[in-house]
C-alpha cells in the first residue's frame, strides 16, 4: 500500500538520518530501499527498515567501519554479534586512553607556556637547575640559514619520534651548537656549521642519543624564527656569562617554546637558550 512506502525524504525525516547518507548507503549496497515501483522505477523504504538503519547508525557512532558493519549485518547470529561488539569496546577503550594521554599532554603544555611567560618577569636571564637529559641530533647537516631545510629537518625528527602532537607538546625541539663555536666574536658561518637540529627524548627511546648533563644552566629567551635571531640569542647569553664571570661548560641548546603551531606572529615565536655553567 502506498502509505506503507516512504520516500527518501520521509525516511530521512522519520529516522533523523541525512538523505545524502541514505543515498550513499544505497550506492554501496549497505542499506537499500525495500520497494521499487515497476512503472516508474522509483524506490521506496519501509518503516520496518528503521531498526536496521538505526543499528547501522549506532555502529558507525561507536567506530565501526563500513566493511565491519557489512560483516555485522550479514548472516547475523548472537555469538558473532557479541564478538564484534567486544572488538568495538576494545577499540573504544584504546581511543579513550589515547584521548586521555593527549589531554595530559595539552594540559602540561598550557601549564608550561604560562609558567614560561612568568619566568622572565623580573630579568632577561634566569638559572635553571636541570636534570640529566637525553637528546638526538639530526645526523645530516642542515643549512641553518635556509628555513625550508630547517623545516624538513624538524619533520625528519618528528617522524622518528612517532609521537602525537610533537610540536604542540613543545619545549623538546630546537638547535644545538657545539662548544667550539661559542667564542667571541661569534661567527655566523661557524655557528651554522656547528649547529644541529635536535630533540629531547625519553629514556625508553634514547638509543644512540647524546646526553645533556645535569646542573645549573643559565638561560635567556629570544623571539623570531630567523637565523639572525638565533645568533643574536646566543650572543646575548654569552655576553651575560662574560659580564658575570661565568664559564660555559657545555654547548648551547636553543629550545622552541612557542612556535608557528601556536601563533602566526613572528614576534610571538619564542626560543630559550640554555648553557651549563
LODOBA-588645 format. One line per field, with one value per residue (C-alpha): y, x, z. Coordinates in Angstrom, 2 decimals, padded with zeros to 5 digits, always signed. Each point is the difference from the previous one (the first is absolute). Layout:
Y	(Y	...)
X	(X	...)
Z	(Z	...)
END
This chain:
Y	(+000.00	+003.50	+001.21	-002.74	+001.30	+002.79	+002.26	+000.71	+003.37	-001.60	-002.74	+002.66	+002.00	-002.97	-001.49	+003.25	-001.15	+002.40	-000.82	+000.15	-002.73	-002.16	+000.53	-000.99	-003.14	-000.88	+000.57	-002.31	-002.53	+000.18	+001.11	+000.10	+000.98	-002.94	+000.73	+000.92	+001.30	-002.12	+002.83	+002.92	-001.62	+002.15	-001.71	+000.15	-000.95	-001.73	+001.19	-003.62	+000.68	+002.69	-002.40	-001.26	+003.58	+000.92	-002.87	+001.22	+003.54	-001.20	-002.20	+002.97	+002.08	-002.46	-000.15	-002.93	+000.33	-000.54	-003.43	-000.96	+001.05	-002.00	-003.08	+000.66	+000.30	-003.13	-003.38	+001.45	-002.32	+000.65	-001.30	+001.98	+003.16	-000.28	-000.60	+003.07	+002.14	-001.12	+001.10	+003.37	+000.36	-000.74	+002.60	+002.61	-000.67	+000.51	+003.25	+001.18	-000.72	+001.95	+002.95	+000.00	+000.05	+002.87	+001.87	-000.42	+001.20	+003.11	+000.84	-000.33	+002.17	+002.73	-000.05	+000.18	+002.97	+001.91	-000.73	+000.97	+003.34	+000.86	-001.39	+003.09	+002.55	+001.50	-000.70	-000.95	-002.68	-002.84	-003.08	-003.37	-003.09	-002.68	-003.79	-002.17	-000.06	-002.16	+001.54	-001.00	+002.19	-000.31	-001.75	+001.80	+003.50	+002.59	+003.45	+001.99	+003.13	-001.76	-000.06	-002.71	-002.26	+000.57	-000.90	-003.25	-000.76	+000.43	-002.20	-002.72	+000.05	+000.06	-003.19	-001.67	+000.78	-001.52	+002.23	+001.67	+003.81	+000.19	+003.74	+000.82	-002.02	+002.60	+000.80	-003.04	+001.09	+002.59	+000.62	-001.23	+001.72	-001.57	+001.73	+000.66	+002.61	+001.93	+002.43	+003.75	+001.44	-002.32	-001.04	-000.65	-002.40	-001.98	-000.01	-001.35	-002.77	-000.97	-000.09	-002.92	-000.50	-002.01	-001.42	-001.16	-003.62	-002.20	-002.63	-002.82	+001.46	+001.16	-002.50	+001.96	+003.20	+002.50	+001.20	+003.48	-000.24	+001.07	+003.33	+003.73	+001.53	+003.72	+000.79	+002.84	+000.30	+001.56	+000.47	-000.63	-002.92	+001.38	-001.26	+003.51	-000.18	-003.29	+001.48	+003.12	-002.19	-001.93	+003.21	+001.54	-002.90	-000.25	+003.72	-000.44	-002.94	+002.04	+003.00	-002.21	-001.84	-003.33	-002.78	-001.90	-003.72	-001.28	+000.80	+001.96	-001.34	+002.39	-001.49	+000.81	+001.28	+001.59	-000.59	+000.15	-002.82	+002.56	+003.38	+001.43	+003.16	-000.22	+002.38	-002.57	-002.87	-000.63	-002.08	-000.55	-000.33	-002.16	-000.33	-001.96	+001.94)
X	(+000.00	+001.18	-000.17	+002.46	+002.61	+002.34	+001.95	+003.63	-001.02	-002.63	+002.40	+002.60	-002.45	-001.42	+003.41	+001.96	+002.58	+001.12	-001.34	+003.56	+001.00	-002.90	+001.04	+003.57	-001.10	-002.17	+002.88	+002.35	-002.80	+000.17	-003.62	-002.36	-003.67	-002.38	-002.39	+000.47	-003.02	-000.20	-001.63	+002.33	+003.03	-000.34	+001.27	-001.55	+000.97	-002.16	-000.29	+000.76	+003.57	+000.49	+001.43	+002.63	+000.89	+000.19	+002.43	+002.23	-000.03	+000.91	+002.80	+001.44	-000.27	+002.11	+002.67	-000.85	+001.29	-002.34	+001.51	-000.34	-003.65	-000.53	+001.46	-002.12	-003.22	+000.52	-001.04	-000.37	-000.01	+000.51	+003.55	+001.24	-001.71	+001.45	+003.48	-000.18	-001.35	+002.87	+002.43	-001.74	+000.34	+003.72	+000.43	-001.96	+002.08	+003.20	-001.36	-001.02	+003.51	+001.49	-002.32	+000.96	+003.69	-000.60	-001.94	+002.90	+002.44	-002.04	-000.51	+003.74	+000.69	-002.38	+001.56	+003.50	-000.79	-001.67	+002.90	+002.55	-001.73	+000.53	+003.56	+001.48	-002.25	+002.87	+003.09	+001.11	+002.21	-000.88	+001.72	-001.69	+001.16	-000.63	+000.22	+001.99	-001.67	+000.37	-000.19	+000.28	+001.59	-000.88	+003.06	-000.24	+001.42	-002.76	+000.47	-001.05	-000.51	-002.54	-003.45	-001.26	+002.96	-000.59	-003.68	+000.91	+002.42	-002.63	-002.41	+002.65	+000.41	-003.78	-000.28	+002.63	-001.96	-003.23	-001.80	-003.39	+000.09	+003.81	+000.14	-002.98	+001.70	+002.75	+003.24	+001.81	+001.13	+002.59	+003.61	+003.17	+003.33	+003.34	+002.15	+002.76	-002.16	-000.84	+002.88	+000.13	-000.33	-002.78	+000.28	-003.40	+001.64	+001.62	-003.26	-001.79	+002.53	+000.21	-003.77	-002.37	-003.73	-000.80	-002.81	-000.02	-001.11	-001.31	+002.36	-002.00	+000.87	+003.51	+001.98	+002.73	-000.80	+002.45	-000.23	-000.47	+001.44	-001.89	+000.97	-000.61	-000.88	-000.05	-002.84	-001.42	-002.72	-000.23	-002.76	-000.17	+000.57	+002.91	+003.57	+001.09	-002.36	+001.64	+003.50	-001.13	-001.47	+003.25	+002.04	-002.34	+000.53	+003.75	+000.47	-001.92	+002.20	+003.11	-001.27	-000.81	+003.33	-001.70	+001.55	-001.97	+000.39	-002.12	-001.31	-003.23	-003.51	-002.43	-003.39	-003.32	-002.49	-002.65	-000.01	-002.27	-002.16	-001.28	+000.42	+000.49	+001.63	+003.80	+000.33	-001.85	+002.30	+002.25	+003.14	+001.98	+003.79	+001.58	+003.72	+001.35	+002.36)
Z	(+000.00	-000.79	+003.58	+000.97	-002.44	+001.03	-002.34	+000.80	+001.45	+002.25	+001.15	+000.71	+002.11	+001.90	+000.85	+000.31	-002.52	-002.76	-003.45	-001.38	+002.46	-001.16	-003.63	+000.88	+001.83	-002.99	-002.41	+001.91	+000.50	+003.78	+000.51	-002.97	-000.51	+000.39	-002.88	-003.64	-001.91	-003.19	-001.91	+000.66	+001.65	+003.14	+003.11	+003.44	+003.52	+002.60	+003.57	+000.92	-001.20	+002.64	+002.58	-002.43	-000.91	+003.68	+000.59	-002.83	+001.37	+003.50	-001.30	-001.89	+003.15	+001.99	-002.68	-002.26	-003.54	-002.95	-000.65	+003.68	-000.10	-003.18	+001.74	+003.08	-002.00	-002.10	+001.41	+003.48	+002.96	+003.69	+000.42	-003.01	+001.17	+003.51	-001.42	-002.25	+002.85	+002.23	-002.70	-000.09	+003.79	-000.21	-002.74	+001.95	+003.11	-002.02	-001.44	+003.47	+001.30	-002.93	+000.69	+003.68	-000.97	-002.42	+002.72	+002.43	-002.67	-000.76	+003.68	+000.56	-003.05	+001.21	+003.45	-001.45	-002.25	+002.81	+002.34	-002.66	-000.48	+003.66	+000.31	-001.61	+001.69	+002.00	-002.10	-003.50	+001.55	+002.36	+001.41	-000.36	+001.90	-002.61	+000.18	-002.34	-003.42	-003.09	-003.46	-003.62	-002.61	-003.66	-001.50	-003.33	-000.19	-000.44	-001.50	+003.06	-002.08	-002.25	+001.62	-002.34	+000.82	+003.72	-000.38	-001.78	+002.83	+002.69	-001.98	-000.15	+003.79	+000.44	-002.07	+002.16	+003.14	-001.34	+002.49	+000.11	+000.17	-000.03	-000.59	+002.18	+002.74	-000.38	+001.81	-001.37	-003.48	-000.96	-000.99	+001.69	-000.63	+000.91	+002.66	-002.55	-001.76	+003.19	+000.01	-000.52	-002.47	-001.12	-003.63	-001.66	-002.45	+002.84	+001.95	-003.08	-000.61	+003.71	+000.55	-000.32	+000.36	+003.12	+002.08	+003.59	+000.36	+002.77	+001.42	-001.60	-003.42	+000.76	-002.09	-001.78	+001.90	+001.43	+003.58	+001.39	+003.54	+003.08	+001.52	+000.10	-003.34	-000.61	-002.39	-002.00	-002.60	-003.43	-002.56	-003.72	-002.37	-002.03	+000.19	+000.98	+003.01	+001.01	-000.18	+001.90	+002.75	+000.37	+000.10	+002.55	+002.39	-000.57	+000.71	+003.25	+001.04	-000.79	+001.97	+003.00	-000.14	-000.70	-002.04	-002.60	+000.66	-002.87	-003.41	-000.31	-000.38	-001.68	+000.80	-001.65	+002.57	-002.23	-003.75	-003.05	+001.34	+002.51	-001.70	-003.48	+001.39	-000.12	+002.94	+002.15	-001.00	+003.01	+000.49	+003.19	-000.09	+002.71	+000.84	+002.96	+002.29)
END
